[in-house]
Amino acid sequence: MIAIAFLLGLLGVVIVAAASGAQSLPIAEILMLIGVFILFFGSGVYIAAVLGILAFLTGFLFSDRPWWLFAGQTLWGPSSNFVLVAVPLFLLMGEILLRAGLSDRLYRALNIWLNRLPGGLLHTNIVSCAVFSAISGSSVATAATMGSVALPYFQGTPYNQRWVLGSLAAGGALGNLIPPGITFIIYGLITETSVGALYIAALLPSILVTGLFLALIAWHGFRNPMDKPPPLPFAMKVRALADLVPTLLLILLVLGSIYAGWATPTEAAALGVTGAMFFAALEGKLSFRMLNASAEATARNTALLGLIIFGAYLLNYILTTINVPQALASLIADLPLPPWAIMLCIIGLYIALGTFMEGFAMIITTVPVIFPVVVALGYDPIWFGVIVTMLVEIAQISPPDGTVMYVLQGMRPKAGPITDVFVGVMPFLLAYLAAVVLMLIFPEIALWLPSLMS
């Protein structure tokens, strides 16, 4: 309802502005698109089908060019793009690591070092998700993997289940923000921005968000103290570090090769898959059956994402043909508001869309419209890429349609209401919004490292 109200309010502003002669806008197209989108999406139709239907319907009604003349060429672009090959490769790497048991070793080792801090195992949830995000590139994959590993540790403990679920959801949402996040690949593909530069820009914001989460858990731990586990010998802690070696080496292999300029993100993803298979072989888990299961899961997730991308690309082509993005960009840029106020409106739009729309679909369908406005306002494309990715992450943990929350709800050992996840994630959601505000006030958080590398 929040999202629909926001969209209707935005439409009202557009109509009023057009009526006043500020800009000639395709009002009929906008009305039709919003109406059909709400109708199909509210009926539960899969988002990829909604985007494809909107594209063909809009093309028939408002374009003079037959759709069969441009559909193939439009779809061939993203399907043959070399950068996009990194998406299934990163997904495959995460699937192999999960089945090789390396994620369990990661969680167990971090738990030995962090369980005596205020908040205990909740810190382990965040840090393990942050580390695993650096090799998975996907929020859903991170939440599913670390959730399956972490939830058994909390059975029979006095931890607040809402905070357990909330911390895992928030930690899982880091999967797209921490390089090599898949969202950056999609954004770079759409806006022709360097994916490597986006990865560099995301480092400090990732540390900021992770730090805010850990500070929030520490505050909760001080307010709700629990008995600390007995201290472990330092020698045991040192031996536990050995379980972190495979993960850290993979991070060094993937991100190090990108930052050093030795490999593109796609090539680094291929190196990561090779490294994951090597460590799976060392664990004695590498087999044809394991690789087949990993490949099947990867193919399934890649196909779902690919359909969304194809439908969105087709719709974006039609919208550009009938001048919708250009007209909206010109209208918003000409509003009698300072750039920061317009940016707040854009952020509000993304937050509203995140309450009912899947993150990848949101970025693919909105960035082609919003990006020209952002550039016209004087904002850096790399900075905006980090902001958009953070807003997509917020969408992943925003009730009532946050994908990550439903993943964790389905993994709970004991059944419970979904409201447990909704309530538990709220403090982390506010912390994430605080990070976005800090990025608005201090854009150097994202731009400082890229400026050093240039």
C-alpha positions as CSV (number, residue, x, y, z in Angstrom):
1,M,0.0,0.0,0.0
2,I,2.9,2.4,0.7
3,A,4.3,1.7,-2.7
4,I,1.0,2.2,-4.5
5,A,0.3,5.4,-2.6
6,F,3.8,6.7,-3.5
7,L,3.4,5.8,-7.2
8,L,-0.1,7.5,-7.4
9,G,1.4,10.6,-5.7
10,L,4.2,10.6,-8.2
11,L,1.8,10.2,-11.1
12,G,-0.2,13.2,-9.7
13,V,2.9,15.4,-9.7
14,V,3.6,14.4,-13.3
15,I,0.1,15.1,-14.4
16,V,0.0,18.5,-12.7
17,A,3.3,19.4,-14.1
18,A,2.3,18.4,-17.6
19,A,-1.0,20.3,-17.3
20,S,0.9,23.4,-16.4
21,G,3.0,23.1,-19.6
22,A,6.2,22.3,-17.8
23,Q,7.0,19.4,-20.1
24,S,5.1,17.4,-22.7
25,L,4.8,14.0,-21.2
26,P,3.2,10.7,-22.6
27,I,0.5,10.7,-19.9
28,A,-1.5,7.9,-21.6
29,E,1.6,5.6,-21.7
30,I,2.3,6.3,-18.0
31,L,-1.3,5.6,-16.9
32,M,-1.4,2.5,-18.9
33,L,1.9,1.1,-17.6
34,I,1.0,1.8,-14.0
35,G,-2.4,0.3,-14.3
36,V,-1.3,-2.9,-16.1
37,F,1.6,-3.3,-13.8
38,I,-0.6,-3.1,-10.6
39,L,-3.2,-5.4,-12.2
40,F,-0.7,-8.1,-13.1
41,F,1.6,-7.8,-10.2
42,G,-1.4,-7.8,-7.7
43,S,-2.7,-10.9,-9.4
44,G,0.5,-12.8,-8.5
45,V,1.9,-13.0,-12.0
46,Y,5.7,-13.6,-12.1
47,I,7.6,-10.4,-12.5
48,A,9.4,-11.5,-15.7
49,A,6.1,-12.2,-17.4
50,V,4.7,-8.9,-16.2
51,L,7.7,-7.0,-17.8
52,G,7.4,-9.0,-21.0
53,I,3.7,-8.4,-21.3
54,L,4.1,-4.7,-20.6
55,A,6.8,-4.5,-23.3
56,F,4.8,-6.1,-26.0
57,L,1.6,-4.3,-25.0
58,T,3.3,-0.9,-25.0
59,G,5.0,-1.7,-28.3
60,F,1.7,-2.6,-30.0
61,L,-0.1,0.5,-28.7
62,F,2.5,3.2,-28.9
63,S,5.3,2.2,-31.3
64,D,5.2,2.2,-35.1
65,R,7.9,-0.4,-35.3
66,P,6.7,-4.1,-35.3
67,W,7.9,-5.8,-32.1
68,W,9.3,-8.8,-34.0
69,L,11.8,-6.5,-35.7
70,F,13.5,-5.4,-32.5
71,A,12.8,-8.1,-29.9
72,G,15.5,-10.5,-31.1
73,Q,18.1,-7.8,-31.4
74,T,17.2,-6.3,-28.0
75,L,17.3,-9.6,-26.2
76,W,20.6,-10.6,-27.9
77,G,22.5,-7.7,-26.2
78,P,22.2,-8.8,-22.5
79,S,22.2,-12.5,-23.4
80,S,25.6,-12.3,-25.1
81,N,27.2,-9.8,-22.8
82,F,30.5,-11.1,-21.4
83,V,30.1,-9.2,-18.1
84,L,26.8,-10.9,-17.3
85,V,28.5,-14.4,-17.5
86,A,29.9,-13.5,-14.0
87,V,26.5,-13.9,-12.5
88,P,26.1,-17.7,-12.9
89,L,29.7,-18.2,-12.1
90,F,29.4,-16.5,-8.7
91,L,26.2,-18.4,-8.0
92,L,28.0,-21.7,-8.9
93,M,30.9,-20.9,-6.6
94,G,28.6,-20.3,-3.7
95,E,26.7,-23.6,-4.4
96,I,30.0,-25.6,-4.4
97,L,31.2,-24.0,-1.1
98,L,27.8,-24.8,0.5
99,R,28.0,-28.5,-0.5
100,A,31.7,-28.7,0.4
101,G,30.9,-27.8,4.0
102,L,33.3,-24.8,4.0
103,S,30.5,-22.4,5.2
104,D,30.1,-24.5,8.4
105,R,33.8,-24.4,9.1
106,L,33.7,-20.6,8.6
107,Y,30.9,-20.1,11.1
108,R,32.4,-22.4,13.6
109,A,35.8,-20.7,13.5
110,L,34.3,-17.2,13.8
111,N,32.1,-18.3,16.7
112,I,35.2,-19.3,18.7
113,W,36.5,-15.8,18.4
114,L,33.3,-13.7,18.8
115,N,31.0,-15.6,21.2
116,R,32.2,-13.8,24.3
117,L,31.3,-10.3,23.0
118,P,28.1,-8.6,24.2
119,G,25.5,-10.2,21.9
120,G,27.5,-13.4,21.5
121,L,26.5,-15.5,18.5
122,L,24.6,-12.6,16.9
123,H,28.0,-11.1,16.1
124,T,29.0,-14.4,14.4
125,N,25.9,-14.2,12.3
126,I,26.8,-10.8,10.9
127,V,30.6,-11.4,10.4
128,S,30.1,-14.9,8.9
129,C,27.5,-13.5,6.4
130,A,29.9,-10.6,5.6
131,V,32.8,-12.9,4.9
132,F,30.7,-15.4,2.9
133,S,29.2,-12.4,0.9
134,A,32.7,-11.7,-0.4
135,I,32.6,-15.0,-2.3
136,S,28.9,-15.5,-3.1
137,G,27.8,-12.2,-4.6
138,S,24.1,-12.9,-3.8
139,S,22.0,-11.9,-0.8
140,V,19.6,-14.9,-1.1
141,A,22.5,-17.3,-1.4
142,T,24.3,-15.8,1.6
143,A,21.1,-15.9,3.7
144,A,20.2,-19.4,2.7
145,T,23.8,-20.7,3.3
146,M,24.6,-19.1,6.6
147,G,21.0,-19.5,7.8
148,S,21.2,-23.3,7.3
149,V,24.5,-23.3,9.2
150,A,23.7,-20.9,12.0
151,L,20.1,-21.7,13.1
152,P,21.0,-25.1,14.7
153,Y,23.4,-23.3,17.0
154,F,20.6,-21.3,18.6
155,Q,18.3,-24.3,19.5
156,G,17.8,-24.5,23.3
157,T,19.6,-21.2,23.9
158,P,18.2,-18.0,25.6
159,Y,18.8,-15.9,22.6
160,N,15.8,-13.8,21.4
161,Q,14.6,-15.5,18.3
162,R,13.6,-12.3,16.7
163,W,17.1,-10.9,17.0
164,V,18.5,-14.2,15.7
165,L,16.4,-14.1,12.6
166,G,16.8,-10.3,12.1
167,S,20.6,-10.6,12.3
168,L,20.7,-13.4,9.8
169,A,18.4,-11.5,7.5
170,A,20.5,-8.3,7.8
171,G,23.7,-10.2,7.4
172,G,22.4,-12.1,4.4
173,A,21.4,-8.8,2.8
174,L,25.0,-7.8,2.7
175,G,25.5,-10.4,-0.1
176,N,24.9,-7.9,-2.9
177,L,26.7,-4.9,-1.3
178,I,30.0,-6.6,-0.4
179,P,32.0,-7.2,-3.6
180,P,31.6,-9.2,-5.8
181,G,27.9,-8.4,-5.5
182,I,25.8,-9.3,-8.5
183,T,23.8,-6.1,-8.4
184,F,26.9,-4.1,-9.3
185,I,27.3,-6.2,-12.4
186,I,23.7,-5.5,-13.5
187,Y,24.0,-1.8,-12.7
188,G,27.3,-1.6,-14.6
189,L,25.8,-3.4,-17.6
190,I,22.8,-1.0,-17.7
191,T,24.7,2.3,-17.2
192,E,28.0,1.3,-18.8
193,T,29.9,2.0,-15.6
194,S,33.1,0.1,-14.6
195,V,32.2,-2.9,-12.5
196,G,35.7,-2.9,-11.0
197,A,35.3,0.8,-10.0
198,L,32.0,-0.1,-8.4
199,Y,33.6,-2.9,-6.4
200,I,36.3,-0.6,-5.1
201,A,33.7,2.1,-4.2
202,A,31.6,-0.5,-2.2
203,L,34.4,-1.4,0.2
204,L,34.1,1.4,2.7
205,P,30.2,1.4,2.6
206,S,30.3,-2.3,3.2
207,I,32.5,-1.8,6.3
208,L,30.2,1.0,7.4
209,V,27.0,-1.1,7.2
210,T,28.7,-4.1,8.9
211,G,30.0,-1.9,11.7
212,L,26.6,-0.4,12.3
213,F,25.1,-3.9,12.5
214,L,27.8,-5.0,15.0
215,A,27.3,-1.8,17.1
216,L,23.6,-2.5,17.2
217,I,24.1,-6.0,18.4
218,A,26.6,-4.9,21.0
219,W,24.0,-2.4,22.3
220,H,21.4,-5.1,22.4
221,G,23.9,-7.3,24.3
222,F,24.6,-4.7,26.9
223,R,20.8,-4.1,27.4
224,N,20.1,-7.9,27.6
225,P,23.2,-9.5,29.1
226,M,23.5,-13.3,29.1
227,D,25.9,-15.7,30.7
228,K,29.1,-15.8,28.6
229,P,30.6,-19.1,27.6
230,P,33.8,-20.1,29.4
231,P,37.0,-18.7,27.8
232,L,38.8,-21.0,25.4
233,P,42.6,-21.5,25.3
234,F,44.3,-19.1,23.0
235,A,45.9,-22.1,21.2
236,M,42.5,-23.4,20.3
237,K,41.6,-20.0,18.9
238,V,44.7,-20.0,16.8
239,R,44.0,-23.5,15.5
240,A,40.4,-22.4,14.6
241,L,41.9,-19.9,12.2
242,A,42.8,-22.7,9.9
243,D,39.1,-23.1,9.1
244,L,39.1,-19.6,7.7
245,V,42.0,-20.2,5.3
246,P,40.0,-21.6,2.4
247,T,37.5,-18.8,2.5
248,L,40.1,-16.0,2.8
249,L,42.2,-17.5,0.0
250,L,39.1,-17.5,-2.3
251,I,38.4,-13.9,-1.4
252,L,42.0,-13.0,-2.2
253,L,41.8,-14.9,-5.4
254,V,38.6,-13.3,-6.6
255,L,38.8,-9.7,-5.3
256,G,42.5,-9.5,-5.4
257,S,42.6,-10.4,-9.1
258,I,40.0,-7.7,-9.8
259,Y,41.5,-4.9,-7.7
260,A,45.0,-5.7,-9.1
261,G,43.7,-5.4,-12.6
262,W,44.7,-9.0,-13.5
263,A,41.2,-10.2,-14.3
264,T,37.8,-8.9,-15.2
265,P,34.9,-9.7,-12.8
266,T,33.9,-12.5,-15.2
267,E,37.4,-14.0,-15.3
268,A,37.7,-13.6,-11.5
269,A,34.4,-15.5,-11.1
270,A,35.8,-18.3,-13.2
271,L,38.9,-18.4,-11.0
272,G,36.6,-18.5,-7.9
273,V,34.8,-21.5,-9.3
274,T,38.1,-23.3,-9.9
275,G,39.3,-22.4,-6.4
276,A,36.0,-23.6,-4.8
277,M,36.4,-27.0,-6.6
278,F,40.0,-27.3,-5.4
279,F,39.0,-26.8,-1.8
280,A,36.0,-29.1,-2.2
281,A,38.4,-31.7,-3.4
282,L,40.7,-31.2,-0.4
283,E,37.7,-31.7,1.8
284,G,36.9,-35.0,0.0
285,K,33.5,-33.6,-1.1
286,L,34.2,-33.1,-4.8
287,S,32.2,-35.6,-6.9
288,F,30.1,-35.6,-10.0
289,R,26.9,-35.8,-8.0
290,M,27.9,-32.7,-6.0
291,L,28.8,-30.8,-9.1
292,N,25.6,-31.8,-10.8
293,A,23.5,-30.6,-7.9
294,S,25.4,-27.3,-7.8
295,A,25.0,-26.8,-11.5
296,E,21.3,-27.5,-11.3
297,A,20.7,-25.0,-8.5
298,T,22.8,-22.4,-10.4
299,A,21.0,-23.0,-13.7
300,R,17.6,-22.6,-11.9
301,N,18.6,-19.3,-10.3
302,T,20.3,-18.0,-13.4
303,A,17.2,-18.8,-15.5
304,L,14.9,-16.9,-13.2
305,L,17.2,-13.9,-13.1
306,G,17.7,-14.1,-16.9
307,L,14.0,-13.9,-17.6
308,I,13.7,-10.8,-15.5
309,I,16.6,-9.2,-17.3
310,F,15.3,-10.0,-20.8
311,G,11.8,-8.8,-19.9
312,A,13.1,-5.6,-18.4
313,Y,15.5,-4.9,-21.4
314,L,12.6,-5.3,-23.8
315,L,10.4,-2.9,-21.8
316,N,13.2,-0.4,-21.4
317,Y,13.7,-0.3,-25.2
318,I,10.0,0.4,-25.7
319,L,9.9,3.1,-23.1
320,T,12.9,4.8,-24.6
321,T,11.3,4.6,-28.0
322,I,8.2,6.4,-26.9
323,N,10.3,9.0,-24.9
324,V,9.1,8.1,-21.4
325,P,12.5,8.1,-19.6
326,Q,13.7,11.2,-21.4
327,A,10.5,13.1,-20.5
328,L,10.5,12.1,-16.9
329,A,14.2,12.9,-16.5
330,S,13.7,16.3,-18.0
331,L,10.6,17.0,-15.7
332,I,12.3,15.9,-12.5
333,A,15.5,17.8,-13.3
334,D,13.5,21.0,-13.9
335,L,11.6,20.8,-10.6
336,P,12.2,23.8,-8.4
337,L,14.0,21.8,-5.8
338,P,17.7,21.5,-4.8
339,P,19.5,18.3,-6.0
340,W,19.6,16.8,-2.5
341,A,15.8,17.1,-2.2
342,I,15.2,15.4,-5.6
343,M,17.7,12.6,-4.5
344,L,15.6,12.1,-1.3
345,C,12.5,11.7,-3.5
346,I,14.4,9.1,-5.6
347,I,15.4,7.3,-2.4
348,G,11.9,7.4,-1.2
349,L,10.7,5.9,-4.5
350,Y,13.1,3.0,-4.1
351,I,12.2,2.4,-0.5
352,A,8.5,2.3,-1.5
353,L,9.1,0.0,-4.4
354,G,11.1,-2.3,-2.1
355,T,8.0,-3.1,0.0
356,F,6.5,-5.1,-2.9
357,M,9.0,-5.6,-5.7
358,E,12.0,-7.9,-6.0
359,G,15.4,-6.2,-5.8
360,F,16.8,-7.2,-9.2
361,A,13.5,-6.4,-11.0
362,M,13.5,-3.0,-9.2
363,I,17.0,-2.0,-10.3
364,I,16.5,-3.2,-13.9
365,T,13.2,-1.4,-14.4
366,T,14.1,1.8,-12.7
367,V,17.7,2.6,-13.3
368,P,17.3,3.4,-17.0
369,V,14.7,6.0,-16.0
370,I,16.4,7.4,-12.9
371,F,20.0,7.3,-14.1
372,P,19.8,10.3,-16.5
373,V,18.2,12.3,-13.8
374,V,20.9,11.5,-11.3
375,V,23.6,12.4,-13.9
376,A,21.8,15.7,-14.8
377,L,21.8,16.6,-11.1
378,G,25.6,16.3,-11.0
379,Y,25.8,13.1,-8.9
380,D,28.6,10.6,-9.6
381,P,27.4,7.4,-11.4
382,I,29.7,5.3,-9.2
383,W,28.3,6.8,-6.0
384,F,24.8,6.3,-7.2
385,G,25.5,2.7,-8.1
386,V,26.5,2.1,-4.4
387,I,23.4,3.9,-3.2
388,V,21.1,1.9,-5.5
389,T,22.7,-1.3,-4.4
390,M,22.2,-0.4,-0.7
391,L,18.5,0.4,-1.5
392,V,18.1,-3.0,-3.2
393,E,19.6,-4.6,0.0
394,I,17.0,-2.6,2.1
395,A,14.3,-3.9,-0.2
396,Q,15.5,-7.5,0.5
397,I,14.7,-7.0,4.2
398,S,11.7,-4.7,3.9
399,P,8.3,-6.1,4.9
400,P,6.1,-7.4,3.6
401,D,7.9,-8.7,0.5
402,G,11.6,-8.9,1.4
403,T,13.0,-12.0,-0.3
404,V,15.6,-12.7,2.3
405,M,13.1,-12.8,5.2
406,Y,11.0,-15.4,3.5
407,V,14.1,-17.5,2.9
408,L,14.9,-17.5,6.6
409,Q,11.3,-18.1,7.6
410,G,11.3,-21.3,5.5
411,M,14.4,-22.5,7.2
412,R,13.3,-22.1,10.9
413,P,13.7,-25.4,12.8
414,K,10.5,-24.6,14.7
415,A,7.5,-23.0,13.0
416,G,6.6,-19.5,13.9
417,P,4.9,-16.4,12.5
418,I,6.6,-14.4,9.8
419,T,6.1,-11.4,12.0
420,D,9.1,-12.7,14.1
421,V,11.3,-12.0,11.1
422,F,9.6,-8.7,10.4
423,V,10.1,-7.4,13.9
424,G,13.6,-8.8,14.3
425,V,14.9,-7.1,11.1
426,M,13.5,-3.6,11.9
427,P,16.5,-2.4,14.0
428,F,18.9,-3.5,11.3
429,L,16.7,-1.9,8.7
430,L,16.9,1.4,10.5
431,A,20.7,1.0,10.8
432,Y,20.9,0.4,7.0
433,L,18.8,3.6,6.4
434,A,21.3,5.5,8.7
435,A,24.1,4.3,6.5
436,V,22.3,5.6,3.4
437,V,21.9,9.0,5.1
438,L,25.6,9.1,5.9
439,M,26.4,8.3,2.3
440,L,24.3,11.3,1.2
441,I,26.0,13.6,3.7
442,F,29.5,12.2,3.1
443,P,29.7,10.9,-0.5
444,E,33.5,10.5,-0.1
445,I,32.7,7.3,1.8
446,A,32.2,5.7,-1.6
447,L,34.3,7.9,-3.8
448,W,37.5,8.2,-1.9
449,L,39.0,4.8,-2.8
450,P,38.1,5.1,-6.5
451,S,39.8,8.5,-6.6
452,L,43.0,6.9,-5.2
453,M,42.9,4.1,-7.8
454,S,42.3,6.4,-10.8
